[in-house]
């Protein structure tokens, strides 16, 4: 109809059984959802995002939506769309039904992450850059202790070409953590990276057991800074320009984006 809110009203009125959007492009905006969400809820409709698990409350900032007159219809729509995406993805599996929910963070948590980058990662990075290494670093944070830094490290490719900042952090953390404790600790911890992890690093983070990954600089910025290798590698190997930032194993989020998404009454500058 050309209006997201009108589409939702059509479902609420019973003139449409289901509507969905946000799978082939950037989707709707919060102002497309807001009034329609209230109308649909009052009408007893089910409204969810493909980015969230089925049954979760709708996130107003989601980029995708499915709204139907019943739970059964919404579940069936999700299954059909997921199957269609798989069949058309040229061998690239895009299973949106099992992906983890998007990451969030409060202003205090975001500030703590920035302090870890400043106080724990950068000093090590500065030292290693003077030895000919690169600026990429990472840290493991404990969410049960105010996101205190458990371990931080940085790029040491002059020692081993595989020692990107994230991989070196995992290796050093593993050396000081008993094998029996690594899995449970990784699952509850937060992995923090100064830059969005490359394909090797995000795979290493996954295999180490970490499920929540935050980073400061996204690919778009490192690419503009003359470091296109991450995007080029994924394109040449798999024909894509990024990994799936929400999947069944882990979810990643850019700190810059989370700061921008903070409510206006929250501090965004320090």
N, C-alpha and C positions, 0 to 999 in steps of 0.2 A: 504493500500500500504506500510505500515511501515514508512511513513513519513507524518507528519501533513501538511507540506507545499505542498507536492505533492497532498494530498487529496484536499486541497483548490484549487489548480491549476486545478484539474479535474472538480471541480464545475465551476470555472471561464471559462473554455473552453467549458462547456456545456456537457461534457462526463458523469458527475454525476449531479443529480438534487439537492441533499442535502447530507451533512455529519454532524455528531454530535459526540461528545466525552466528557468524563469527568463525566459521571453519575455513573459508577460502580467502578471507581478508581480515582487516583489523577488528571487524565487528562493530557493535554499538558502543555508545558512550553512556556514562552514568545517567545523564539527563534523558536518555532514551528509555532507561529502565525504571527510574525512580517512581513516577506516578503509576506506571503500568504494574509495577511490582505490588503496590498496595492494592490496586484494583483486583489483580489476579488472586492475591492472598485472600481477600474478602470474598471472592467468588469460589474459593475452595480449589483453585488450580494448583498445579505443581510447577515450580519454576526453579531451574538449576543451571549450573554452568558445566560445560564439558570439561573444564579444567579442574573441577572438583569431583570428589567421590559422590556417587549417587546417595541421596538422602541428606546431604549437607545443606545448610541454609545458604541461600543465594548470596554471592559476594557482588556487591554493587559495582565493583571495579573489574569484574571479569570481562574478558574479551569475547566470550562466547556465551550462548544462551540456548536453552531448550525449555519451552513452556507448553504444558498440555493440560487437558481437562481431568486427567487421572494419573495416579502413580504408575499403573500398568502401562498406559500409553507412552509416558515419558521413558520408562525403562526399555520398552520395545523400540522406541525411536533411537535411543542411545545405542542399542545393539545393532540396529540396521545401519546407522551411520558409521559406526566403528568398523563393521564388516565391509562397507563400501569403500572406506578410506584404505583399508588393507588391500582390497582388490585393485585399486587404482594407483597405488603408491610405487609401482615399478620395483617391487621387492623390498621397499622400505616399510617396515611395520610401524603404523601409527595407532597404537592401541590406547585410546583416550579414556577407556573405562577403568583401567587399573593404575593410572598415574597418581602420584602423590599430590596432595594439595599444595597450593602456592605458599611460599614463605612470607612471613610478616616480621616486623620488628618495631619496637617502640623507639621513641627518640633517645631514651636512655641507653637502650641496647645498641643502637646505631653509633652513639657517641663512644661507647665502650669499644666497639669494633675499630673505630678510627683511632682510638688511643692505643690499642694493641698494635695496629699498623705503625703508628708513630714511635711507640716506646719499645716494642719488642721485636718487630720485624726490621724496620729501617736501620737501626744500628748494625745489625748483622749484614744487611744488604750493602750498606755503605762500605763496610770492611771488605766484603767479597768483590764489589765492583772495583775497588782499588787493586785487586789481584787479577782482574781481567774477566770477571764473571758478569752476569746480566742482572737487571734490577728486579727480577721477579721473586717474591717471597710469599710465605704462607704461615699459618698458625692454627693450632687446635685449641678450642675454647671450651670451658666447662659451663654449661647452662645451669648447673646446680649450684654454682659458686659465682654468680653475677658475671658470667662470661669471662672469668679469669683465664689468662693465657696459661695453658698446660705446657705447650711447647711451641717454639717458633724457629723457623730456619729460612734459608734463602738459597738462591741459585748458586750451584758450584759445578758448572759444566766443565770447568778446567780439570776437575778431578775425574768426572765421568759425564759423557754427553747426555746420559739419561737423567742427570741430577738437576732437573728443573726445580724451581722453588717448592712446588707442591710435592714432588716425588722425594726430594731430599728431606722435607719435613716428615713425611710418612716413614721413611727409612729410619731417621733419627728417633722418632717417637716409638717405633717398633722395637728398636734396640733397648730402650729403657722401660718398656711396658711388657710384663709377662704375657706369653702367648694366650693363656686362658682368659686374660682380662681385655685383650685388644678388641674383640668383637663387641661385647657389651659396651665398652667405653666409646667405641667409634659410633655405635648406634645412638647413643644419647648426646654425643658431643656435636659441636659446630665446627665445620672446617671453613677457615677464612683465608682468602687469597687476595693478594694485591691486584692481580689481573685475572680476567676470566680464564679458566684453565683450558689448555690446549687439549686435543683429542687424547694424547697419551696421559696427560695429568688427570683429566676427568675420569678416564678409565681406571687409573690407579686409585683415585679417591673412592670410586665405586667398589673396587675389589678389596680395598682396605676396610670397607663396611660403613663409611660415612654416608648419611642420608640427607644432611642439610648443609648446603654450600653457599657461602656468601662471598662476593668479590667486589672490588672497587671499580677498576677500569674494565669496561666491556670491550668486546672485539672491535666494535666500531671505532673506538678511540685509539686502540693500539694500531689498527689498520691505518688510520689517518696519520699516525705518528711514524709511519714507515715500517711497521712490523706486520706484514700481511700473511706470515707463514702459517698461523693457525687456521685461517679461513682457506688458504690455498691447499693445505694438506688435506683437510676434510673434503674439499671439492675434488681433488685429484684421486683420492682413495675411494670415496663413496658417492661422489656426485652431489654432496650437500654442502652448505656453508656454516652449519652449526649442528651440535648435538641437540637432542630434545631436552629442554631445560626442566621439564616435568615428565617423569617417567615412573615406572613401578619401583625403581631402586633408589632414586634420589631426586631432589629438587634444588635448583640454584636460583639465586636472586642477586641483582645488582644493587649495591648499597646506594648509588646515586639515585636510582629509580625509587627506592624505598624512602629516601629523604624527600624527594619530590612529592611522594604520595602522602606524606604526613599532613594531618589537619593543619589548617592555617594558624591555629592558636598554639601550635607546637614550634619549638625553636628549630630552624633549619640552617642557621648560620652560627658560627662560633668564632 
